[in-house]
């Protein structure tokens, strides 16, 4: 239970800054629903939904949303938030590679760079599962970053307060260009009021994709594929991309 609590505490802190921008991102996504989807979007499946930050924002705007995540502890938090706001959202535990829906959704979303957890083999399975879950003319939207962030030679340190506890996050990245792998390494230290420290490491291996690579992979499964930039048309120096694929 302690490990789960630490994980949730860490996850909330690292996603809060993105959460502050979620309304702008959902505004952008709604524009994609209108411009790129070939059917009215009412029912949405949000894959790798975590604690439901974008999932709940979509629900607030009147969509019928289902959130799916691999981690039950994340979904527990998401359900509590939905209950507090009296939002009707279905949260289910499951693997995005094993979804068995058949033409049930108008749109499927995957936020917070979650698509980077899939390599060039498993991403094909993901795309195929998404395709079968979408209704004809439905849309799949996923965001992912440029692997080159630049501007920092050393680690990034976040020092925050959580009630009586102090949370110190040390975040750094190791890139393997030849294998197109990006290792997210984070040391999480929770300092108690008495000075004792609980610490744990997070080491996520992510897959680096260029916009061209994602487009070519997606074109094997979808009729129409487009890549957008930072909440707009793609530009040369954008550091975050949005895959938009239509069944």
Buried (B, 14 or more C-beta within 10 A) or exposed (E): EEEEEBBBBBBBBBBEEBBEEBEEBBEBBBEBBEEBBBBEBEBBBBBBBBBBBBBBBBBBEEBBBBBBBBBEBBBBBBBEBBEEEEBEBBBEEEEBBEBEBEEBBBBBBBBBBBBBBBBEEEBBEBBEBBBBBBBEBBBBBBBBBBBEEEEEEEEEEBEEEEEEEBBBBBBBBEBEEEEBBBEBBBBBBBBEEEEEEBEBEBEEBBBBBBBEBBBEBBEEBBEBBBBBBBBEEEEEEBEBBBBBBBB
